[in-house]
Amino acid sequence: MNDIIPSSPSQGETASYRLPWQVVAGGLAATLALRPRSFARDARAAVAGLRPPPEVRGAENVPVCGPVLLTCNHYSRPGFDAWWLALAISAAVAAQRAPDADPEIHWLMTAAWTFPESPWRRRWLTPLTRWAFRRVAQVYGFIPMPPMPPVPDEVEERAQVVLATLRLARRMAKAGGMVGLAPEGRDTPGQLGDPPEGAGRFIAMLVEAGLPVLPAGVAEAEGRLRVSFGPSFNPCIPSSKHERDRAVVWRVMEAIACQLPA
């Protein structure tokens, strides 16, 4: 899929992305105290400060209530960190949910930054980010997933996270909640990348647990951030494990690509 579909134009990237100090201070305090905090509320506060304001397309496709598996691209660039994907999407979704519906998205997030090109950062900063991200996940109700690419000694941990996510998906299906993930699992500047092996099977498990897929695309176009939602759907799930992996992930990535600038 690499070099096929651009996820953001190369021009017109003039928006400035700065987190409000109130959000930063409140998030840090909650993280240190391990005090639960609403990511949807922080997202709306963060996005409200963007100039120009983001453009939201396809808002009518966001279910006002009920379970959702939100899937999106993993776009980033210098000056645009990947957490703005979750912030922008969460703010847009929360604005569409009914007052009595859960506005929170339980995002799958990386469990650590790995710094493959810097041994000293990998030695000192990776453990620090692992500690910090674990606390962030507890505060906001996120799911920390071992970072990509996979490491052999994290196989068991990854399997445990998959099972925990499946249990969460079943609860969300009953409660009308939302789970969010980027199938690529890592930054892919400027284009959609190939999701890792097993991503399709993972998504299929969440769909079978009762979460329909809501595709979203985040890009920068005409000098502003753009969030676009497509119609929800349940992908066809083949019985063969190999066919299931490729068929499901390609269907989901195709739906995400349709929400990005041509």
ABEGO torsion letter per residue (X at the ends): XBGABBABBABGBABBBBBBAAAAAAAAAAAAAGBBBBAAAAAAAAAAABOBBBBBBGAAABBABEBBBBBBBBBBBBGBBAAAAAAAAAAAAAAABBAABBABBBBBBBABBAGAABAAAAAAAAAAAAAAAAAAAAAAGBBBBBBOBBBAAAAAAAAAAAAAAAAAAAAAAAAGBBBBBBAAGBBBBGBBBBBBBGAAAAAAAAAAAGBBBBBBBBBBBGGBBBBBBBBBBBBBBBABAAAAAAAAAAAAAAAAAAABBX
